[in-house]
Amino acid sequence: MASEKIRVLVAENSPGEAATALRAAYGAGEGRMELTDVGSVSTLLPTVSMVNPDVILLDLALAGPDPVNLVRRLHRSAPQVPLIILADAADKAEASRCLEVGAIDCLVKGLLDAQVMERAVGAALQRNALEGLADLKRDPLTNLYTRDGLMTLGTRAMETARRNGGTLVLLCALLENLTSMRENLGSKNTEQAVKELGELLRASFRRTDAVARWGEAQFAALAVDAAEPSAPVLRQRVQRRLDTFNQLRDAAGGMQARMAVGFWSPDRERTFGELMDNVEGELRSEGAVAMKEGQKPVNATGR
């Protein structure tokens, strides 16, 4: 992007706080940015295809009575374009739902200035470029990231979290009965079950999170900006989905998975690789304890 202008599409109500901050950060005309400003939802979607923006900013106050649905539609129409929402401080719940259906960031209105805008747009562009690189590192069976792909995204996510005071939650899972599933179901049906486990994990996390398969039976999911109390909640969510999945299958087709979860915050001096090693180590330790005590593998957590 160094030699090209950044194409930014802004949809907001007057007085145009975001547009003003963008002009201060990047300039317009002869500056580093081509800014398109629309003031109605009716012109927003058609303008996306005309402008082909690098980043979209959407004021939720402009989105009408159902902003979550508009964000979903906008993301589906241009899934490759980072979408940043603008919201009032009192609209946290609504903004959170928008982040689940396609937006990648939320900026609080009334607090927008050149520095905030340049940081947010820069992070969105970096994230998009990084995801493009990580997309080259996909598991062919599940289309989840490989270990290298997750390392690429996780390392950058940790760097961003250090700057912004964000946090990370990493969940690792091991499909313990993969061998017996092959014996009972055959290779084709087992591959289908592995794909379904990947979809189950992906459905348990936000679009902005990253899910990976880095071995025949090993999976991981990285949740960005997830507070420490959410770690057991995410683990329980996966367990419930797995329990539901197994209830719909016979015993031979059921999946027995063990999981471990780790939390990271900027005050913890470790790399993303060290975080991964720590959570994987906990996963192996739980398995060793279970074998020593003669426990039968359990679905999901084992706790």
C-alpha positions in Angstrom: 0.0 0.0 0.0 3.0 2.3 0.2 2.8 3.5 -3.4 -1.0 3.5 -3.7 -3.6 5.6 -2.0 -5.8 3.9 0.6 -9.4 3.7 -0.6 -11.7 4.3 2.4 -15.5 4.2 2.3 -17.2 5.9 5.2 -21.0 5.7 5.9 -21.9 8.0 8.8 -24.3 10.6 10.0 -23.4 14.2 10.1 -21.2 16.0 11.3 -18.8 13.4 9.8 -16.5 12.8 12.8 -14.8 9.8 11.2 -14.3 11.5 7.8 -12.8 14.5 9.5 -10.4 12.3 11.5 -9.4 10.4 8.4 -8.6 13.5 6.5 -6.4 14.7 9.4 -4.6 11.3 9.5 -4.2 10.6 5.8 -5.1 13.8 3.9 -7.3 13.7 0.8 -6.9 14.6 -2.8 -3.1 14.7 -3.1 -2.7 12.8 0.2 -2.4 9.1 1.0 -6.2 8.4 0.9 -9.1 8.4 -1.5 -12.1 9.0 0.7 -15.7 8.2 -0.3 -18.4 9.5 2.1 -22.0 8.3 1.9 -24.8 9.4 4.1 -27.5 6.7 3.6 -27.8 2.9 3.8 -29.5 2.9 0.3 -26.3 4.1 -1.3 -23.9 2.1 0.8 -24.0 -1.3 -0.8 -24.0 0.0 -4.4 -21.0 2.2 -3.6 -19.0 -0.7 -2.3 -18.9 -2.3 -5.7 -18.2 1.0 -7.4 -15.4 2.1 -5.1 -13.8 -1.2 -4.3 -12.6 0.1 -0.9 -9.6 -1.2 1.1 -11.5 -0.4 4.3 -15.1 0.3 5.2 -16.3 2.4 8.2 -19.9 2.2 9.2 -21.7 4.3 11.8 -24.3 2.1 13.5 -26.5 5.1 14.0 -26.9 5.2 10.2 -27.8 1.5 10.0 -31.4 1.8 11.0 -33.3 -0.4 13.4 -31.3 -3.6 12.7 -27.6 -2.7 12.4 -26.5 -6.3 13.1 -28.3 -7.4 9.9 -26.8 -4.6 7.9 -23.3 -5.5 9.1 -24.0 -9.2 8.1 -25.2 -8.1 4.7 -22.3 -5.8 4.2 -19.7 -8.4 5.2 -21.3 -11.0 2.9 -21.2 -8.6 0.0 -17.5 -7.8 0.5 -16.0 -10.4 2.8 -12.5 -9.5 1.8 -12.8 -5.9 2.9 -12.1 -5.0 6.6 -15.2 -3.5 8.2 -14.9 -1.1 11.2 -18.0 0.0 13.0 -18.5 3.3 14.8 -20.7 3.2 17.9 -21.8 5.2 20.9 -20.3 4.2 24.2 -23.7 3.0 25.4 -24.1 0.5 22.5 -21.6 -2.1 23.7 -24.0 -5.1 23.4 -25.0 -4.2 19.8 -21.4 -3.5 18.8 -20.4 -6.9 20.2 -23.0 -8.7 18.1 -21.7 -6.8 15.0 -18.2 -8.1 15.7 -19.6 -11.6 15.7 -21.2 -11.3 12.2 -18.4 -9.6 10.2 -17.0 -6.4 11.7 -13.3 -6.6 12.8 -13.1 -3.5 15.1 -15.3 -1.0 16.9 -14.4 2.7 17.4 -16.3 4.8 20.0 -17.8 8.0 18.6 -16.8 11.1 20.3 -13.3 9.8 20.8 -12.1 9.8 17.1 -9.0 11.7 16.2 -6.3 11.3 13.6 -4.2 9.0 15.8 -7.0 6.7 16.7 -8.1 6.5 13.0 -4.7 5.9 11.6 -4.0 3.1 14.1 -7.4 1.4 13.4 -7.1 1.6 9.6 -3.5 0.6 9.7 -4.3 -2.5 11.9 -7.2 -3.4 9.5 -4.9 -3.3 6.5 -2.2 -5.2 8.2 -4.6 -7.9 9.4 -6.0 -8.2 5.8 -2.6 -8.6 4.3 -1.6 -11.1 7.0 -4.8 -13.2 6.6 -4.0 -13.3 2.8 -0.6 -14.8 3.7 -2.0 -17.2 6.2 -4.7 -18.3 3.8 -1.9 -19.9 1.8 -1.3 -22.2 4.8 -4.5 -24.2 4.9 -5.2 -27.8 5.8 -6.6 -29.4 2.6 -9.2 -31.6 4.4 -10.8 -29.1 6.7 -9.7 -25.7 5.2 -8.6 -24.7 8.6 -5.2 -23.0 9.1 -2.1 -25.2 9.5 0.2 -24.8 12.4 2.3 -22.4 10.4 -0.8 -20.4 9.5 -1.8 -20.1 13.1 1.7 -19.2 14.1 1.7 -16.4 11.5 -1.7 -15.0 12.8 -1.0 -15.6 16.4 2.4 -13.9 16.4 0.9 -10.8 14.8 -2.1 -10.9 17.1 0.2 -11.0 20.1 2.2 -8.0 18.8 -1.0 -6.0 18.3 -2.3 -7.0 21.8 1.0 -5.8 23.4 0.5 -2.4 21.8 -3.2 -2.1 22.5 -3.4 -3.9 25.9 -5.4 -6.7 24.4 -5.6 -10.3 25.5 -5.6 -13.8 23.9 -7.2 -17.2 24.7 -5.8 -20.3 23.1 -7.7 -23.6 23.1 -6.0 -26.8 22.0 -7.9 -30.0 21.4 -6.9 -33.6 20.7 -9.2 -36.1 19.0 -8.3 -39.2 21.1 -10.2 -41.9 19.3 -9.1 -41.2 15.7 -7.6 -44.6 15.3 -10.6 -46.5 16.6 -12.9 -44.4 14.4 -10.9 -45.4 11.3 -11.2 -49.1 12.3 -15.0 -48.8 12.9 -16.0 -46.3 10.3 -13.4 -46.6 7.5 -11.2 -43.8 6.2 -13.8 -41.9 4.2 -16.3 -41.6 7.1 -13.6 -40.7 9.5 -12.4 -37.9 7.3 -15.9 -36.6 7.2 -16.1 -36.7 11.0 -12.8 -34.8 11.2 -14.2 -32.1 8.9 -17.3 -31.9 11.0 -15.2 -31.4 14.1 -13.4 -28.5 12.3 -16.8 -26.9 11.5 -17.9 -27.4 15.1 -14.8 -25.6 16.4 -15.2 -22.8 13.8 -18.8 -22.3 14.8 -17.8 -22.0 18.4 -15.6 -19.0 17.8 -16.0 -15.5 16.2 -15.1 -14.8 12.6 -12.2 -12.7 13.8 -10.7 -15.7 15.7 -8.5 -18.3 14.1 -9.0 -22.1 14.0 -6.3 -24.5 13.0 -5.6 -28.2 12.4 -1.9 -29.0 12.8 -1.8 -32.7 12.9 -4.1 -35.6 12.1 -5.9 -35.3 15.5 -4.7 -32.0 16.8 -6.7 -28.7 16.6 -6.4 -25.3 18.1 -8.5 -22.0 18.2 -7.2 -18.6 19.0 -9.6 -16.0 20.4 -8.5 -12.4 20.2 -9.5 -9.8 22.8 -11.1 -12.5 24.9 -10.9 -11.8 28.7 -9.5 -14.5 31.1 -13.0 -15.5 32.4 -14.0 -16.4 28.9 -11.5 -19.2 28.7 -13.6 -21.8 30.6 -16.7 -20.4 28.8 -15.2 -21.1 25.4 -14.2 -24.6 26.5 -17.7 -25.3 27.8 -19.2 -24.0 24.6 -17.2 -26.5 22.5 -18.1 -29.3 24.9 -21.8 -28.6 24.6 -21.6 -28.6 20.8 -19.5 -31.8 20.9 -22.0 -33.5 23.2 -24.9 -32.5 20.9 -22.9 -33.9 17.9 -22.3 -37.2 19.7 -25.9 -37.6 20.7 -26.8 -37.7 17.0 -24.4 -40.5 16.2 -24.0 -44.0 17.3 -21.2 -45.0 19.8 -18.8 -46.0 17.0 -19.1 -42.6 15.4 -18.7 -40.5 18.5 -15.7 -38.3 19.0 -13.7 -38.3 22.2 -11.7 -35.1 22.6 -9.5 -33.7 25.3 -9.0 -30.0 25.6 -6.7 -27.5 27.4 -7.0 -23.7 27.4 -4.5 -20.9 28.0 -4.8 -17.2 28.6 -2.3 -14.5 27.7 -2.1 -10.8 28.6 0.7 -8.2 27.8 2.1 -8.5 31.3 3.1 -12.1 30.6 6.5 -12.2 28.9 6.2 -15.1 26.5 6.1 -15.5 22.7 3.1 -17.0 20.9 5.2 -20.2 20.3 5.7 -20.5 24.1 2.0 -20.0 24.7 1.3 -22.8 22.3 3.9 -25.1 23.9 2.4 -24.4 27.3 -1.2 -25.2 26.4 -0.1 -28.3 24.4 2.0 -29.4 27.5 -1.1 -29.1 29.6 -3.0 -31.2 27.1 -0.4 -33.9 27.2 -0.3 -33.8 31.0 -4.0 -34.3 31.2 -3.7 -37.3 28.9 -0.9 -38.8 31.0 -2.9 -38.4 34.2 -5.9 -40.0 32.6 -3.9 -43.0 31.5 -2.2 -43.4 34.8 -5.5 -43.4 36.7 -7.1 -45.7 34.1 -9.7 -43.2 33.3 -11.9 -43.6 30.2 -11.4 -40.7 27.8 -14.3 -38.2 28.0 -15.8 -35.9 25.6 -14.3 -32.4 25.4 -12.9 -31.3 28.7 -12.3 -34.3 30.8 -12.9 -32.1 33.9 
